[in-house]
Amino acid sequence: MVSGGVPRRLGALLATVCAVLALTPSAGHAANGTIGQRETVCAEDLFVRTAPVGAWMGTLYRGQTFLVEGPRSGGYVYGFAYGHVNRRGWVQDGWFC
């Protein structure tokens, strides 16, 4: 005989998993940076470059921040990368929470 509580617990677990996934940032939920705002990185990692599509000079990781100073160019935005990068550069726009 199967307990009536098993399907109910499974349903509750499924609802919890769906709620957690809905709150987890992803590329689909990421946003463009707002000039003048210190934005949080939602990507797993985000390269900081010397110019749009330029040489790599550091990496920001999810949860680290970037002050968007502008301008924008070819899908990249200029600003200050905090954390261990701690310098100005360009990052691909669209990866902020």
Secondary structure, DSSP 8 states (H G I E B T S, - for coil): ---THHHHHHHHHHHHHHHHHHHS--TTT-B---TT-EEEB-SSEEEEESSTT--EEEEEETT-EEEEEEEEETTEEEEEE-TTS-EEEEEESS-B-
